[in-house]
Amino acid sequence: MVGIDEINYAMQNLMHRKLRSILSALSILIGIAAVFALISFGSGLQIYVDDIAKQSGTDKLFIQAKSIGAPGTDDTFYISQSDIDFVSRINGVKEISGMYMKPAEIISRDKRKYNYLSGIDIAKKEFILESMAIKMHKGRDLKKGELGKAVLGYNYQFDNKIFPRGVKTGDKVSIDGQELEVVGFYSLVGNPSDDANIYITKEQFELLYPEKKDKYSFVMIRSEPDTSPKAVADKITEKLRKHKGQEKGKEDFYVQTFDDAIQMFTNILTIIKAILVLIALISVVVASVNIMNTMYTAVLERTKEIGVMKAVGARNSDIIFIFILESGVIGMIGGVIGVLLGYLVASTGGAIAAGAGYAMLKPAFSWILIAGCILFSFLVGAGSGVMPAIRASKLHPVDALRYE
């Protein structure tokens, strides 16, 4: 049985060679810090996605252009009011609302920007805001049929986010040449694009762009309770395709469930995390080679010590344990420092991202992540010491005592 004496001996050897132990530990901390920071950002994004799913609900479906680009960027595509009325009668559809969307020029204090403008049906306001996972943050919301008013995204309130000077309720802005009064701001979404959106009533949108009346760029749907959104999406695709007189596979639209959108985002996120972590692990492999080299050197330096231990009755298992424990502790020290460095890097990066408008890039630090990284670093270190430990255990006492 391995006793406390072997553990004390291993710790004393590490303390005796403090500089070498610290340098070996430093070699692994970069990889652990990178892994910790990347996984914390990935975990934070997953929490953000789960929160959006919880707020929006998984009973939502969306109809939009099949072409590449955000809704409203394809001028040739639209869903007409008659299309929406047709879809509303399909079994499984509980609620439906079209939304006008297009890029628009917004001017505040002679400063010009181009962001997305949305024209919404205020009668369906609660459903629309729920689907977009936003709510009122400041001021008031738009009223049905209201003209001359606008609600802006979260970032318009702050200096140097969109305009040099933040916009306040009561301020006037120009939207494609039409002066509108800002009556409120929606809550934070977490990315600069969505937080720079402009919202007006559908009536105001139709007044600005009469040629787009009843031609919606984006349609939101709520499925009936106890129905499969995927089955409803397939039914809508088939029936709407026939209603629009389009061939199967050549539809100019597609129907996406909220679950599909979340899954697609999650899959992309998983792939990105895996690639980045794989890159970070390369430095961990390099560190393990360095630790292995350190332990081989330690074996050579302590050959006579090993011979003395064997001469007084130390078993091979005792020698193996001592060297594996030493290398494992070296790895763990690097892991602890790496976790602290990773926390600092991730926290700083999250603060910078939030300042740039990417509040969704908020790292999450769980105890499982912290303990996992430290345990992983210990195992990497211990694994790196296996071969040197086996070599040390196989030394013959007589040869070891004669070693110069």
C-alpha atoms as a printed R data frame, in Angstrom:
    type eleno elety resid chain resno       x      y       z
1   ATOM     1    CA   MET     A     1   0.000  0.000   0.000
2   ATOM     2    CA   VAL     A     2   1.191  3.512  -0.823
3   ATOM     3    CA   GLY     A     3   1.602  5.509   2.384
4   ATOM     4    CA   ILE     A     4   1.904  9.065   3.543
5   ATOM     5    CA   ASP     A     5   5.697  8.792   3.410
6   ATOM     6    CA   GLU     A     6   5.679  8.395  -0.375
7   ATOM     7    CA   ILE     A     7   3.375 11.418  -0.731
8   ATOM     8    CA   ASN     A     8   5.595 13.540   1.536
9   ATOM     9    CA   TYR     A     9   8.675 12.446  -0.371
10  ATOM    10    CA   ALA     A    10   7.100 13.404  -3.710
11  ATOM    11    CA   MET     A    11   6.090 16.837  -2.403
12  ATOM    12    CA   GLN     A    12   9.538 17.451  -0.934
13  ATOM    13    CA   ASN     A    13  11.134 16.677  -4.292
14  ATOM    14    CA   LEU     A    14   8.861 19.168  -6.022
15  ATOM    15    CA   MET     A    15   9.716 21.844  -3.456
16  ATOM    16    CA   HIS     A    16  13.407 21.050  -3.760
17  ATOM    17    CA   ARG     A    17  13.211 21.700  -7.495
18  ATOM    18    CA   LYS     A    18  10.756 24.618  -7.312
19  ATOM    19    CA   LEU     A    19  11.969 26.525 -10.368
20  ATOM    20    CA   ARG     A    20  11.858 23.489 -12.648
21  ATOM    21    CA   SER     A    21   8.447 22.472 -11.277
22  ATOM    22    CA   ILE     A    22   7.033 25.969 -11.839
23  ATOM    23    CA   LEU     A    23   8.437 26.190 -15.372
24  ATOM    24    CA   SER     A    24   6.970 22.783 -16.205
25  ATOM    25    CA   ALA     A    25   3.604 23.870 -14.764
26  ATOM    26    CA   LEU     A    26   3.667 27.071 -16.818
27  ATOM    27    CA   SER     A    27   3.935 25.015 -19.991
28  ATOM    28    CA   ILE     A    28   0.471 23.545 -19.460
29  ATOM    29    CA   LEU     A    29  -1.325 26.631 -18.196
30  ATOM    30    CA   ILE     A    30  -1.650 28.260 -21.645
31  ATOM    31    CA   GLY     A    31  -3.548 25.291 -23.038
32  ATOM    32    CA   ILE     A    32  -5.776 24.979 -19.961
33  ATOM    33    CA   ALA     A    33  -6.455 28.739 -19.979
34  ATOM    34    CA   ALA     A    34  -7.459 28.589 -23.650
35  ATOM    35    CA   VAL     A    35  -9.684 25.536 -23.133
36  ATOM    36    CA   PHE     A    36 -11.295 27.107 -20.043
37  ATOM    37    CA   ALA     A    37 -11.968 30.447 -21.769
38  ATOM    38    CA   LEU     A    38 -13.351 28.874 -24.954
39  ATOM    39    CA   ILE     A    39 -15.636 26.448 -23.143
40  ATOM    40    CA   SER     A    40 -16.886 29.213 -20.818
41  ATOM    41    CA   PHE     A    41 -17.865 31.313 -23.849
42  ATOM    42    CA   GLY     A    42 -19.510 28.287 -25.446
43  ATOM    43    CA   SER     A    43 -21.437 27.571 -22.237
44  ATOM    44    CA   GLY     A    44 -22.511 31.199 -22.040
45  ATOM    45    CA   LEU     A    45 -23.792 31.123 -25.613
46  ATOM    46    CA   GLN     A    46 -25.682 27.900 -24.890
47  ATOM    47    CA   ILE     A    47 -27.330 29.536 -21.879
48  ATOM    48    CA   TYR     A    48 -28.236 32.513 -24.100
49  ATOM    49    CA   VAL     A    49 -29.808 30.212 -26.709
50  ATOM    50    CA   ASP     A    50 -31.723 28.269 -24.047
51  ATOM    51    CA   ASP     A    51 -32.993 31.531 -22.558
52  ATOM    52    CA   ILE     A    52 -34.181 32.748 -25.974
53  ATOM    53    CA   ALA     A    53 -35.929 29.412 -26.528
54  ATOM    54    CA   LYS     A    54 -37.608 29.685 -23.134
55  ATOM    55    CA   GLN     A    55 -38.808 33.245 -23.792
56  ATOM    56    CA   SER     A    56 -39.970 32.649 -27.355
57  ATOM    57    CA   GLY     A    57 -41.433 29.194 -26.916
58  ATOM    58    CA   THR     A    58 -40.896 26.255 -29.225
59  ATOM    59    CA   ASP     A    59 -44.382 26.501 -30.753
60  ATOM    60    CA   LYS     A    60 -43.205 29.193 -33.214
61  ATOM    61    CA   LEU     A    61 -42.668 28.835 -36.965
62  ATOM    62    CA   PHE     A    62 -41.338 31.326 -39.492
63  ATOM    63    CA   ILE     A    63 -41.897 31.774 -43.232
64  ATOM    64    CA   GLN     A    64 -39.165 33.618 -45.094
65  ATOM    65    CA   ALA     A    65 -37.365 33.778 -48.424
66  ATOM    66    CA   LYS     A    66 -35.382 30.724 -49.461
67  ATOM    67    CA   SER     A    67 -32.687 32.973 -50.920
68  ATOM    68    CA   ILE     A    68 -29.587 33.785 -48.895
69  ATOM    69    CA   GLY     A    69 -29.829 36.923 -46.796
70  ATOM    70    CA   ALA     A    70 -31.765 38.415 -43.923
71  ATOM    71    CA   PRO     A    71 -35.534 38.971 -44.307
72  ATOM    72    CA   GLY     A    72 -36.231 42.055 -46.396
73  ATOM    73    CA   THR     A    73 -33.017 41.948 -48.409
74  ATOM    74    CA   ASP     A    74 -34.616 40.082 -51.340
75  ATOM    75    CA   ASP     A    75 -36.855 42.627 -53.093
76  ATOM    76    CA   THR     A    76 -38.342 39.952 -55.361
77  ATOM    77    CA   PHE     A    77 -39.755 37.890 -52.489
78  ATOM    78    CA   TYR     A    78 -42.871 38.548 -50.468
79  ATOM    79    CA   ILE     A    79 -45.731 36.766 -48.730
80  ATOM    80    CA   SER     A    80 -48.998 38.463 -49.649
81  ATOM    81    CA   GLN     A    81 -51.908 39.121 -47.329
82  ATOM    82    CA   SER     A    82 -53.919 36.531 -49.263
83  ATOM    83    CA   ASP     A    83 -51.123 33.999 -48.599
84  ATOM    84    CA   ILE     A    84 -51.301 34.803 -44.876
85  ATOM    85    CA   ASP     A    85 -55.094 34.460 -44.863
86  ATOM    86    CA   PHE     A    86 -54.728 31.094 -46.615
87  ATOM    87    CA   VAL     A    87 -52.133 29.817 -44.116
88  ATOM    88    CA   SER     A    88 -54.258 30.978 -41.160
89  ATOM    89    CA   ARG     A    89 -56.931 28.467 -42.208
90  ATOM    90    CA   ILE     A    90 -54.556 25.472 -42.217
91  ATOM    91    CA   ASN     A    91 -55.148 23.008 -39.389
92  ATOM    92    CA   GLY     A    92 -52.535 23.417 -36.659
93  ATOM    93    CA   VAL     A    93 -52.080 27.169 -37.125
94  ATOM    94    CA   LYS     A    94 -53.265 29.066 -34.048
95  ATOM    95    CA   GLU     A    95 -51.907 32.549 -34.737
96  ATOM    96    CA   ILE     A    96 -50.127 34.261 -37.627
97  ATOM    97    CA   SER     A    97 -48.733 37.697 -38.372
98  ATOM    98    CA   GLY     A    98 -46.808 39.165 -41.268
99  ATOM    99    CA   MET     A    99 -43.987 41.625 -40.747
100 ATOM   100    CA   TYR     A   100 -42.611 44.204 -43.119
101 ATOM   101    CA   MET     A   101 -38.824 44.384 -43.125
102 ATOM   102    CA   LYS     A   102 -36.262 46.299 -45.140
103 ATOM   103    CA   PRO     A   103 -32.954 48.151 -44.726
104 ATOM   104    CA   ALA     A   104 -33.604 51.844 -44.135
105 ATOM   105    CA   GLU     A   105 -31.708 55.071 -43.622
106 ATOM   106    CA   ILE     A   106 -31.995 56.575 -40.150
107 ATOM   107    CA   ILE     A   107 -30.677 60.069 -39.367
108 ATOM   108    CA   SER     A   108 -30.193 61.557 -35.908
109 ATOM   109    CA   ARG     A   109 -28.565 64.964 -35.440
110 ATOM   110    CA   ASP     A   110 -27.292 64.893 -39.034
111 ATOM   111    CA   LYS     A   111 -25.583 61.529 -38.479
112 ATOM   112    CA   ARG     A   112 -26.645 58.853 -40.949
113 ATOM   113    CA   LYS     A   113 -26.850 55.065 -40.452
114 ATOM   114    CA   TYR     A   114 -28.483 52.151 -42.286
115 ATOM   115    CA   ASN     A   115 -30.290 49.575 -40.176
116 ATOM   116    CA   TYR     A   116 -33.297 47.273 -40.418
117 ATOM   117    CA   LEU     A   117 -36.782 48.752 -40.299
118 ATOM   118    CA   SER     A   118 -39.717 46.585 -39.228
119 ATOM   119    CA   GLY     A   119 -43.390 47.361 -39.717
120 ATOM   120    CA   ILE     A   120 -45.469 45.377 -37.234
121 ATOM   121    CA   ASP     A   121 -49.162 44.704 -36.754
122 ATOM   122    CA   ILE     A   122 -49.871 46.188 -33.324
123 ATOM   123    CA   ALA     A   123 -52.968 44.011 -32.997
124 ATOM   124    CA   LYS     A   124 -50.535 41.064 -32.848
125 ATOM   125    CA   LYS     A   125 -47.961 42.950 -30.771
126 ATOM   126    CA   GLU     A   126 -47.744 40.525 -27.836
127 ATOM   127    CA   PHE     A   127 -47.299 37.536 -30.131
128 ATOM   128    CA   ILE     A   128 -44.658 39.339 -32.227
129 ATOM   129    CA   LEU     A   129 -42.628 40.518 -29.233
130 ATOM   130    CA   GLU     A   130 -42.787 37.059 -27.681
131 ATOM   131    CA   SER     A   131 -41.542 35.517 -30.932
132 ATOM   132    CA   MET     A   132 -38.615 37.950 -31.032
133 ATOM   133    CA   ALA     A   133 -37.917 37.482 -27.277
134 ATOM   134    CA   ILE     A   134 -38.031 41.234 -26.565
135 ATOM   135    CA   LYS     A   135 -40.129 43.536 -24.397
136 ATOM   136    CA   MET     A   136 -40.358 47.225 -23.605
137 ATOM   137    CA   HIS     A   137 -37.314 48.613 -21.851
138 ATOM   138    CA   LYS     A   138 -38.050 52.323 -21.666
139 ATOM   139    CA   GLY     A   139 -40.852 54.628 -22.761
140 ATOM   140    CA   ARG     A   140 -44.021 53.219 -24.286
141 ATOM   141    CA   ASP     A   141 -44.938 50.877 -27.088
142 ATOM   142    CA   LEU     A   142 -46.597 51.783 -30.366
143 ATOM   143    CA   LYS     A   143 -50.367 52.023 -30.593
144 ATOM   144    CA   LYS     A   144 -52.553 50.474 -33.266
145 ATOM   145    CA   GLY     A   145 -52.570 52.556 -36.452
146 ATOM   146    CA   GLU     A   146 -50.234 55.143 -34.924
147 ATOM   147    CA   LEU     A   147 -48.330 57.357 -37.376
148 ATOM   148    CA   GLY     A   148 -45.280 59.541 -36.873
149 ATOM   149    CA   LYS     A   149 -43.893 57.404 -34.035
150 ATOM   150    CA   ALA     A   150 -41.107 54.833 -33.749
151 ATOM   151    CA   VAL     A   151 -39.664 52.466 -31.166
152 ATOM   152    CA   LEU     A   152 -35.933 51.805 -31.439
153 ATOM   153    CA   GLY     A   153 -33.651 48.943 -30.501
154 ATOM   154    CA   TYR     A   154 -31.748 48.931 -27.222
155 ATOM   155    CA   ASN     A   155 -28.408 50.302 -28.488
156 ATOM   156    CA   TYR     A   156 -29.784 53.618 -29.738
157 ATOM   157    CA   GLN     A   157 -29.913 54.907 -26.154
158 ATOM   158    CA   PHE     A   158 -26.151 55.030 -25.672
159 ATOM   159    CA   ASP     A   159 -23.400 57.306 -26.897
160 ATOM   160    CA   ASN     A   160 -21.095 55.840 -29.555
161 ATOM   161    CA   LYS     A   161 -23.127 52.662 -29.943
162 ATOM   162    CA   ILE     A   162 -24.936 53.668 -33.117
163 ATOM   163    CA   PHE     A   163 -24.761 57.443 -33.089
164 ATOM   164    CA   PRO     A   164 -22.154 59.632 -31.376
165 ATOM   165    CA   ARG     A   165 -24.912 60.842 -29.060
166 ATOM   166    CA   GLY     A   166 -27.537 58.510 -27.686
167 ATOM   167    CA   VAL     A   167 -31.194 58.975 -28.635
168 ATOM   168    CA   LYS     A   168 -33.797 59.737 -25.953
169 ATOM   169    CA   THR     A   169 -37.566 59.358 -25.866
170 ATOM   170    CA   GLY     A   170 -39.132 62.411 -27.452
171 ATOM   171    CA   ASP     A   171 -36.239 62.902 -29.885
172 ATOM   172    CA   LYS     A   172 -36.958 63.108 -33.597
173 ATOM   173    CA   VAL     A   173 -35.243 60.853 -36.129
174 ATOM   174    CA   SER     A   174 -35.583 60.701 -39.895
175 ATOM   175    CA   ILE     A   175 -36.443 57.333 -41.472
176 ATOM   176    CA   ASP     A   176 -35.926 57.393 -45.235
177 ATOM   177    CA   GLY     A   177 -36.836 61.087 -45.260
178 ATOM   178    CA   GLN     A   178 -39.826 60.819 -42.894
179 ATOM   179    CA   GLU     A   179 -39.427 62.497 -39.511
180 ATOM   180    CA   LEU     A   180 -40.661 60.311 -36.634
181 ATOM   181    CA   GLU     A   181 -40.748 60.777 -32.879
182 ATOM   182    CA   VAL     A   182 -39.063 58.140 -30.711
183 ATOM   183    CA   VAL     A   183 -41.518 56.967 -28.041
184 ATOM   184    CA   GLY     A   184 -39.633 54.018 -26.561
185 ATOM   185    CA   PHE     A   185 -36.872 51.447 -26.663
186 ATOM   186    CA   TYR     A   186 -37.055 47.659 -26.696
187 ATOM   187    CA   SER     A   187 -34.999 45.478 -24.376
188 ATOM   188    CA   LEU     A   188 -31.541 44.106 -25.015
189 ATOM   189    CA   VAL     A   189 -31.322 41.209 -27.464
190 ATOM   190    CA   GLY     A   190 -27.564 40.731 -27.275
191 ATOM   191    CA   ASN     A   191 -26.199 41.363 -30.761
192 ATOM   192    CA   PRO     A   192 -25.617 44.710 -32.485
193 ATOM   193    CA   SER     A   193 -27.784 43.933 -35.520
194 ATOM   194    CA   ASP     A   194 -30.980 43.152 -33.598
195 ATOM   195    CA   ASP     A   195 -30.335 45.888 -31.048
196 ATOM   196    CA   ALA     A   196 -30.130 48.444 -33.895
197 ATOM   197    CA   ASN     A   197 -33.542 47.626 -35.374
198 ATOM   198    CA   ILE     A   198 -36.214 50.286 -35.933
199 ATOM   199    CA   TYR     A   199 -39.898 49.500 -35.314
200 ATOM   200    CA   ILE     A   200 -42.951 51.297 -36.674
201 ATOM   201    CA   THR     A   201 -46.591 50.346 -37.175
202 ATOM   202    CA   LYS     A   202 -47.567 48.528 -40.358
203 ATOM   203    CA   GLU     A   203 -49.695 51.571 -41.261
204 ATOM   204    CA   GLN     A   204 -46.666 53.872 -41.008
205 ATOM   205    CA   PHE     A   205 -44.609 51.414 -43.078
206 ATOM   206    CA   GLU     A   206 -47.292 51.323 -45.801
207 ATOM   207    CA   LEU     A   207 -47.361 55.133 -45.802
208 ATOM   208    CA   LEU     A   208 -43.583 55.237 -46.289
209 ATOM   209    CA   TYR     A   209 -43.544 52.497 -48.938
210 ATOM   210    CA   PRO     A   210 -46.978 52.213 -50.575
211 ATOM   211    CA   GLU     A   211 -45.602 49.832 -53.209
212 ATOM   212    CA   LYS     A   212 -44.961 47.238 -50.471
213 ATOM   213    CA   LYS     A   213 -48.468 47.206 -49.021
214 ATOM   214    CA   ASP     A   214 -49.602 43.638 -48.206
215 ATOM   215    CA   LYS     A   215 -46.192 42.281 -49.303
216 ATOM   216    CA   TYR     A   216 -44.570 40.889 -46.168
217 ATOM   217    CA   SER     A   217 -40.928 39.848 -45.930
218 ATOM   218    CA   PHE     A   218 -41.330 37.665 -42.862
219 ATOM   219    CA   VAL     A   219 -44.203 35.733 -41.320
220 ATOM   220    CA   MET     A   220 -44.461 34.438 -37.753
221 ATOM   221    CA   ILE     A   221 -46.774 31.585 -36.776
222 ATOM   222    CA   ARG     A   222 -47.820 29.974 -33.509
223 ATOM   223    CA   SER     A   223 -48.871 26.347 -33.782
224 ATOM   224    CA   GLU     A   224 -51.830 24.920 -31.885
225 ATOM   225    CA   PRO     A   225 -51.136 23.284 -28.520
226 ATOM   226    CA   ASP     A   226 -50.505 19.518 -28.625
227 ATOM   227    CA   THR     A   227 -49.465 19.668 -32.279
228 ATOM   228    CA   SER     A   228 -46.018 19.037 -33.722
229 ATOM   229    CA   PRO     A   229 -44.552 22.307 -35.088
230 ATOM   230    CA   LYS     A   230 -42.531 20.220 -37.550
231 ATOM   231    CA   ALA     A   231 -45.685 18.526 -38.875
232 ATOM   232    CA   VAL     A   232 -47.412 21.923 -39.134
233 ATOM   233    CA   ALA     A   233 -44.379 23.311 -41.009
234 ATOM   234    CA   ASP     A   234 -44.500 20.448 -43.518
235 ATOM   235    CA   LYS     A   235 -48.239 20.954 -44.002
236 ATOM   236    CA   ILE     A   236 -47.826 24.703 -44.553
237 ATOM   237    CA   THR     A   237 -45.000 24.134 -47.041
238 ATOM   238    CA   GLU     A   238 -47.063 21.714 -49.100
239 ATOM   239    CA   LYS     A   239 -50.313 23.702 -49.091
240 ATOM   240    CA   LEU     A   240 -48.730 27.143 -49.563
241 ATOM   241    CA   ARG     A   241 -46.602 25.820 -52.442
242 ATOM   242    CA   LYS     A   242 -49.762 24.707 -54.239
243 ATOM   243    CA   HIS     A   243 -51.547 27.964 -53.360
244 ATOM   244    CA   LYS     A   244 -48.694 29.976 -54.900
245 ATOM   245    CA   GLY     A   245 -48.561 27.654 -57.933
246 ATOM   246    CA   GLN     A   246 -44.924 26.647 -57.429
247 ATOM   247    CA   GLU     A   247 -43.260 23.322 -58.208
248 ATOM   248    CA   LYS     A   248 -42.121 21.040 -55.410
249 ATOM   249    CA   GLY     A   249 -38.511 21.775 -54.550
250 ATOM   250    CA   LYS     A   250 -38.655 25.123 -56.360
251 ATOM   251    CA   GLU     A   251 -40.532 27.097 -53.721
252 ATOM   252    CA   ASP     A   252 -39.274 30.649 -53.176
253 ATOM   253    CA   PHE     A   253 -39.951 30.291 -49.434
254 ATOM   254    CA   TYR     A   254 -39.234 27.921 -46.603
255 ATOM   255    CA   VAL     A   255 -40.957 27.272 -43.297
256 ATOM   256    CA   GLN     A   256 -38.642 26.923 -40.325
257 ATOM   257    CA   THR     A   257 -39.606 25.816 -36.835
258 ATOM   258    CA   PHE     A   258 -38.055 27.526 -33.850
259 ATOM   259    CA   ASP     A   259 -36.523 24.204 -32.842
260 ATOM   260    CA   ASP     A   260 -34.859 23.951 -36.272
261 ATOM   261    CA   ALA     A   261 -33.419 27.459 -35.936
262 ATOM   262    CA   ILE     A   262 -32.085 26.719 -32.446
263 ATOM   263    CA   GLN     A   263 -30.674 23.359 -33.533
264 ATOM   264    CA   MET     A   264 -28.902 24.898 -36.511
265 ATOM   265    CA   PHE     A   265 -27.337 27.546 -34.288
266 ATOM   266    CA   THR     A   266 -26.372 24.918 -31.704
267 ATOM   267    CA   ASN     A   267 -24.764 22.684 -34.338
268 ATOM   268    CA   ILE     A   268 -22.692 25.564 -35.706
269 ATOM   269    CA   LEU     A   269 -21.711 26.542 -32.170
270 ATOM   270    CA   THR     A   270 -20.670 22.970 -31.347
271 ATOM   271    CA   ILE     A   271 -18.492 22.708 -34.453
272 ATOM   272    CA   ILE     A   272 -16.803 26.053 -33.757
273 ATOM   273    CA   LYS     A   273 -16.173 25.106 -30.110
274 ATOM   274    CA   ALA     A   274 -14.747 21.724 -31.100
275 ATOM   275    CA   ILE     A   275 -12.331 23.276 -33.611
276 ATOM   276    CA   LEU     A   276 -11.153 25.962 -31.198
277 ATOM   277    CA   VAL     A   277 -10.735 23.528 -28.306
278 ATOM   278    CA   LEU     A   278  -8.837 21.136 -30.586
279 ATOM   279    CA   ILE     A   279  -6.433 23.957 -31.450
280 ATOM   280    CA   ALA     A   280  -6.037 24.783 -27.754
281 ATOM   281    CA   LEU     A   281  -5.338 21.140 -26.948
282 ATOM   282    CA   ILE     A   282  -2.264 21.243 -29.180
283 ATOM   283    CA   SER     A   283  -0.547 23.384 -26.553
284 ATOM   284    CA   VAL     A   284  -1.609 20.839 -23.914
285 ATOM   285    CA   VAL     A   285   0.101 18.077 -25.920
286 ATOM   286    CA   VAL     A   286   3.259 20.195 -26.145
287 ATOM   287    CA   ALA     A   287   3.053 20.760 -22.385
288 ATOM   288    CA   SER     A   288   2.736 17.027 -21.720
289 ATOM   289    CA   VAL     A   289   5.909 16.387 -23.717
290 ATOM   290    CA   ASN     A   290   7.672 19.055 -21.647
291 ATOM   291    CA   ILE     A   291   6.518 17.460 -18.383
292 ATOM   292    CA   MET     A   292   7.618 14.050 -19.638
293 ATOM   293    CA   ASN     A   293  11.056 15.458 -20.432
294 ATOM   294    CA   THR     A   294  11.225 17.046 -16.962
295 ATOM   295    CA   MET     A   295  10.402 13.734 -15.291
296 ATOM   296    CA   TYR     A   296  12.969 11.827 -17.375
297 ATOM   297    CA   THR     A   297  15.551 14.364 -16.216
298 ATOM   298    CA   ALA     A   298  14.391 13.866 -12.633
299 ATOM   299    CA   VAL     A   299  14.831 10.098 -12.991
300 ATOM   300    CA   LEU     A   300  18.418 10.561 -14.179
301 ATOM   301    CA   GLU     A   301  19.229 13.020 -11.389
302 ATOM   302    CA   ARG     A   302  17.740 10.782  -8.701
303 ATOM   303    CA   THR     A   303  19.051  7.422  -9.862
304 ATOM   304    CA   LYS     A   304  21.063  6.919  -6.670
305 ATOM   305    CA   GLU     A   305  18.052  7.935  -4.544
306 ATOM   306    CA   ILE     A   306  15.959  5.343  -6.342
307 ATOM   307    CA   GLY     A   307  18.666  2.739  -5.671
308 ATOM   308    CA   VAL     A   308  18.681  3.601  -1.952
309 ATOM   309    CA   MET     A   309  14.861  3.406  -1.769
310 ATOM   310    CA   LYS     A   310  14.867  0.010  -3.429
311 ATOM   311    CA   ALA     A   311  17.696 -1.197  -1.203
312 ATOM   312    CA   VAL     A   312  15.639 -0.395   1.911
313 ATOM   313    CA   GLY     A   313  12.548 -2.165   0.599
314 ATOM   314    CA   ALA     A   314  10.681  0.230  -1.731
315 ATOM   315    CA   ARG     A   315   8.609 -1.645  -4.296
316 ATOM   316    CA   ASN     A   316   8.270 -0.835  -7.988
317 ATOM   317    CA   SER     A   317   4.699  0.354  -7.360
318 ATOM   318    CA   ASP     A   318   5.998  2.835  -4.752
319 ATOM   319    CA   ILE     A   319   8.504  4.296  -7.223
320 ATOM   320    CA   ILE     A   320   5.857  4.538  -9.973
321 ATOM   321    CA   PHE     A   321   3.420  6.260  -7.615
322 ATOM   322    CA   ILE     A   322   5.996  8.850  -6.512
323 ATOM   323    CA   PHE     A   323   6.909  9.937 -10.038
324 ATOM   324    CA   ILE     A   324   3.329  9.894 -11.360
325 ATOM   325    CA   LEU     A   325   2.191 11.927  -8.345
326 ATOM   326    CA   GLU     A   326   4.937 14.485  -8.923
327 ATOM   327    CA   SER     A   327   4.077 14.910 -12.593
328 ATOM   328    CA   GLY     A   328   0.360 14.996 -11.775
329 ATOM   329    CA   VAL     A   329   0.865 17.763  -9.209
330 ATOM   330    CA   ILE     A   330   2.932 19.727 -11.734
331 ATOM   331    CA   GLY     A   331   0.046 19.430 -14.179
332 ATOM   332    CA   MET     A   332  -2.496 20.381 -11.518
333 ATOM   333    CA   ILE     A   333  -0.543 23.489 -10.528
334 ATOM   334    CA   GLY     A   334  -0.525 24.514 -14.185
335 ATOM   335    CA   GLY     A   335  -4.248 23.759 -14.338
336 ATOM   336    CA   VAL     A   336  -5.086 25.946 -11.340
337 ATOM   337    CA   ILE     A   337  -3.061 28.854 -12.738
338 ATOM   338    CA   GLY     A   338  -4.555 28.191 -16.198
339 ATOM   339    CA   VAL     A   339  -8.108 28.323 -14.811
340 ATOM   340    CA   LEU     A   340  -7.355 31.643 -13.081
341 ATOM   341    CA   LEU     A   341  -5.813 33.039 -16.271
342 ATOM   342    CA   GLY     A   342  -8.685 31.674 -18.371
343 ATOM   343    CA   TYR     A   343 -11.203 33.293 -16.010
344 ATOM   344    CA   LEU     A   344  -9.402 36.626 -16.341
345 ATOM   345    CA   VAL     A   345  -9.218 36.355 -20.135
346 ATOM   346    CA   ALA     A   346 -12.862 35.272 -20.511
347 ATOM   347    CA   SER     A   347 -14.152 37.940 -18.120
348 ATOM   348    CA   THR     A   348 -12.189 40.652 -19.902
349 ATOM   349    CA   GLY     A   349 -13.273 39.356 -23.309
350 ATOM   350    CA   GLY     A   350 -16.907 39.219 -22.183
351 ATOM   351    CA   ALA     A   351 -16.734 42.809 -20.941
352 ATOM   352    CA   ILE     A   352 -15.190 43.974 -24.225
353 ATOM   353    CA   ALA     A   353 -17.818 42.059 -26.226
354 ATOM   354    CA   ALA     A   354 -20.642 43.555 -24.145
355 ATOM   355    CA   GLY     A   355 -19.177 47.018 -24.675
356 ATOM   356    CA   ALA     A   356 -19.185 46.361 -28.431
357 ATOM   357    CA   GLY     A   357 -22.848 45.321 -28.327
358 ATOM   358    CA   TYR     A   358 -22.396 41.550 -28.194
359 ATOM   359    CA   ALA     A   359 -23.984 40.946 -24.795
360 ATOM   360    CA   MET     A   360 -24.784 37.377 -25.856
361 ATOM   361    CA   LEU     A   361 -21.030 36.639 -25.670
362 ATOM   362    CA   LYS     A   362 -21.112 36.366 -21.907
363 ATOM   363    CA   PRO     A   363 -18.943 33.576 -20.469
364 ATOM   364    CA   ALA     A   364 -20.420 31.168 -17.934
365 ATOM   365    CA   PHE     A   365 -18.218 29.689 -15.211
366 ATOM   366    CA   SER     A   366 -19.582 26.512 -13.691
367 ATOM   367    CA   TRP     A   367 -17.990 24.463 -10.926
368 ATOM   368    CA   ILE     A   368 -18.026 21.500 -13.287
369 ATOM   369    CA   LEU     A   369 -15.905 23.444 -15.785
370 ATOM   370    CA   ILE     A   370 -13.463 24.606 -13.097
371 ATOM   371    CA   ALA     A   371 -13.094 21.177 -11.493
372 ATOM   372    CA   GLY     A   372 -12.991 19.478 -14.901
373 ATOM   373    CA   CYS     A   373 -10.119 21.636 -16.164
374 ATOM   374    CA   ILE     A   374  -8.094 21.125 -12.984
375 ATOM   375    CA   LEU     A   375  -8.717 17.364 -13.026
376 ATOM   376    CA   PHE     A   376  -7.880 17.226 -16.725
377 ATOM   377    CA   SER     A   377  -4.595 19.052 -16.140
378 ATOM   378    CA   PHE     A   378  -3.742 16.629 -13.306
379 ATOM   379    CA   LEU     A   379  -4.457 13.633 -15.541
380 ATOM   380    CA   VAL     A   380  -2.400 15.116 -18.395
381 ATOM   381    CA   GLY     A   381   0.498 15.656 -16.013
382 ATOM   382    CA   ALA     A   382   0.147 12.216 -14.432
383 ATOM   383    CA   GLY     A   383  -0.111 10.594 -17.854
384 ATOM   384    CA   SER     A   384   3.043 12.384 -18.950
385 ATOM   385    CA   GLY     A   385   4.900 10.891 -15.991
386 ATOM   386    CA   VAL     A   386   3.905  7.271 -16.609
387 ATOM   387    CA   MET     A   387   6.778  6.325 -18.916
388 ATOM   388    CA   PRO     A   388   9.482  8.027 -16.801
389 ATOM   389    CA   ALA     A   389   7.946  6.402 -13.691
390 ATOM   390    CA   ILE     A   390   8.045  2.943 -15.256
391 ATOM   391    CA   ARG     A   391  11.649  3.513 -16.269
392 ATOM   392    CA   ALA     A   392  12.532  4.552 -12.714
393 ATOM   393    CA   SER     A   393  10.801  1.502 -11.241
394 ATOM   394    CA   LYS     A   394  12.805 -0.857 -13.453
395 ATOM   395    CA   LEU     A   395  16.191  0.375 -12.236
396 ATOM   396    CA   HIS     A   396  18.175 -2.334 -10.412
397 ATOM   397    CA   PRO     A   397  19.316 -1.240  -6.946
398 ATOM   398    CA   VAL     A   398  22.953 -2.216  -7.504
399 ATOM   399    CA   ASP     A   399  23.196 -0.419 -10.863
400 ATOM   400    CA   ALA     A   400  21.410  2.593  -9.471
401 ATOM   401    CA   LEU     A   401  23.768  2.884  -6.510
402 ATOM   402    CA   ARG     A   402  26.781  2.720  -8.834
403 ATOM   403    CA   TYR     A   403  25.340  5.421 -11.156
404 ATOM   404    CA   GLU     A   404  27.497  8.534 -11.470
